[in-house]
Amino acid sequence: MKQESLDAKGYFEQYWRYCSSLRNWFVAYGIGGCILFVSDKAELFQQMTLERKRVVVIAFLVGVIVQVLLAGLNKWIHWYIYWGKEDEGFRQTWRYKASDRISTQFWIDVVVDLITFGAFGAATGTVIMAFFP
């Protein structure tokens, strides 16, 4: 097993702060967008067709849901890894081994972020196109 350098640990902590910050922004934007566009006080949403409203709400919800699912996955994975560091016997379990392997799969985060960007882009674009056809 390779030794982790202090620099790598520092970079990972910085990555994790950015990851958490981006996820918070995604969730806030998605929930805020739903609330803004669904409320009766949002004049621009009142003028949209029912079909466009559905697209906007579903797209925002998809973006939020995939981010929350990723946060839950990361939470469970990192708990198992933490527990494996504390309990050597736990390192032999399938939960620890699977979590350790999944934790190195950066593509999962990238795919979820791209889904979120796409969903929020679709929602935002639908709203913009409703007023600038």
C-alpha positions, 0 to 999 in steps of 0.5 A: 500500500503506498504512503499518502503524502501530506501534499496529497492529503492537503489537496484532497481536503481542498477538493472535498471543500470545493465538492461540498461547496458545489453540491450545496450550490447545486441543491440551493439552486435546484430547490430555489428554482423549484420554489421560485417557479412553482410559487404563484407569485412568480409572474414569469412562471404563470405565463408558461404552459403546463408542459414547460412548467413540468419540464422545469420542475422535473429538471430541477428535481432531477438535479437535486435528487442526484446530488443528494444521492451522491452525498449519501453515497459519499457519506456511507463510503467514507464512514466504512473507510473511517471504520476500517481505519479504526477496526482492522478486522472490518477491513476484511469485510465486503463493505469496506473493500467495496467502499474503498474501491468506489471511493477511488472512482472519480468518474461517479462524481463527474457523471453526477455533476454533468447530469446536474448541469444538464438538468439545471441547464434544461430547466433554465433554458426552458424558462429563458426560451419561454420568454425569448422564443 
